[in-house]
Amino acid sequence: MSPLEILLVALGLAMDAAAVCLAAGACWPAPNRLGALRLALSFGFFQFAMPVLGWFVGSRFAGLIDAFDHWLAFALLGFVGARMIRSGLGRAPECPPDPSRGLILLSLSLATSIDALAVGLSLAFLGTRIWQPAAAIGVVTALLSFSAFHLGRRLGLALGRRMETAGGIVLIAIGLRILWTHLR
């Protein structure tokens, strides 16, 4: 993967975490910098760890699916992207009391990083090394999440769903590019 593709994947995956942080910033009754930092670091860590986990699982099976790995990568990215678009076009989420602590933080971190697991699987099937993309995904997610939280304080919930939709479109476009590259 090129550095631009890695950045685009990182941005696409970071959108759902950023959308959650945007919503948290907009509706959290008593926001503070430490809470925003906890959200950003937790989301960044999970977005780093899940593609690594997916890659290790996928690399065990990559040799068995060489003939159709590009179709599988396209299907996984397309599925994740479509899910993000559907979620982005859905109704707005309710505001939790404090999303930066305990089970709420863990649940949000896992929920926003499941897509990264599928991307890690895709990267294993394509024979791509994982450490650089995973680090980029984690760092981009943490930075965007922290920024989105503070932006949410200013803009409210209006952009949150649009960001998730945009992330889904980016992932589908990357899946189409992978498919195109392998079929020509």
N, C-alpha and C positions, 0 to 999 in steps of 0.2 A: 504494500500500500504506500502511496505517496504521502508526504507530509500534509498536503491539502486534503486528501481523502481521510486521513486520520483526524484532522481538525474538524472536517464536516461530520464524521461519525460522532466525535466527541460532542460537538454542538447539538447534533440531533438527539443524542442520548441525554444530554443535560437539560433539554427543554422541559421534560416532565418534572424533574426536581426543581428547576427554576420556576415553573408554574406553581408548584406547591409553595415555594418560598414567597413568590409574589402574592399569593392568596393569604399566606400567613402574615406577611407584612401589612396587608391591607385590613385584615380583620382581627388580628391578635390584640386583645384589649390592652396589654401592658408590654409592648415589645421593648427589647433592650439589645445592645450589641452582643452580649454574651450568648443570648438565645439565638440570635442570627448566626453567630459563629458556630455554635453547637450544631445547628441545622446544616450549615454549609459543610462542615468537616465530616459529619456523619454521612451526608449524601455523597460527598466526594470519596470517602473511604469505601462505601458500598459500591459505588459506580466503578471504582478501581478493582475491587476484589471479585465482583461477579463475572466480569469478562475473563479474568484469570481462571476462575473456577470452570466456567464454560469451555474455555480453551483446553484446559487439562482433560476434561471429560471428552471433548470433541477430538482431541489429538489421538486418543486411544482408538477411535473408530475411523479416522480419516482415510486410512489405506483401504478400507472396505467400500468406500463410496466415491472413489476418485472419478468415476465416469459421470456422476451426476451431482458432484459437490456444488457446482455453480447454481444448479437449480435449487438445491437445498438452502444455500446462502440467500438466494433471491426470495425463496418462500419464507424463511425466517425473518429477514429484514422487512419484507412486504407485510407479513403478519403483524410484526411489532409496529411498523409504521401505520398500518390501517387501524390497529387498536388505539394508537396515540391520537390519530385523527378523529376516530369515533368518540374517544374520551374528551377531546378538545371541543367537539361540537355538542357535547352533552350538557346537562345542567351543572351549575356551579356547585362546588363542594361546600359542605357546612364548615364552619370555623371550630376547630378544637380549642379547648381551654388554654393549653400551653403545648404547642407541637414540638418543643425543643427538649423534652424530658421523657424518660421512661419508655413505657410500651408504645406510646404514640410516636415518639421519635424512631424507635426500632421498626414499627410497622410502616411508617412513611418511608424510611430508608430502604427497607426490603421491597416495598411496593414500587418505588421509583427505580429500582435497580434490576428488576426481573428482566427487563428488556436488554440490559447489558449482558446478562447471562446468555441470551440467545445470540447476541452479537459475538460474544466470545466463542460460541460454538461455530458460528459462521467463519470466523477468522481461522479457527483450527482446520476446518474443512478446506479452506483456501491455502493452507500452508503458510500463513502469515505469522510472524513472531508476535508475541503478545505483550511484552513488557512496555514497549514504547506506546502502542495504542492504549493500553490500560492506564498508564501514567497520565497520558493526555486526557483521557476520559475523566479520570478522577480529579485532576487539577482544574480542567475546564468546568466540570460540574460544581466544584467547591466555589470557584470564583463567580460563576454565573448565579449560583444559589445565593451567595452572600449579597451580591449586587441586586438580585431580583427582590430579595427581602426588603432592602431599603427603597428600591423603586416602588414596591408595593405600598409602602407607607405613603407615597405621593400619588400614585395612579389608581389605587383601588383594584378591584377584581377584573376590570375590563380586559386587560391584556393577557391574563393568565391562560385562558382557554385557547387563545390565538397562538401563544407560544408553543403549546403542546401540539396543536395542529401543524404548525410549521416544522417542528421536529419530526413528526410523522412523515411529512412530505419529503424531507431531506433523507430519511432512512429508506423510503421507497425508491427515491432517485438513485441512491447508492446501490441498492439491490438491482435496479435496472441496468446500471453501468456494469456491474459484475457480470450479469447475464449477457449483456452485449459483448463484452470483452471476450468471454469464453465461446460464444457462438459464431463469431466472425472468423 
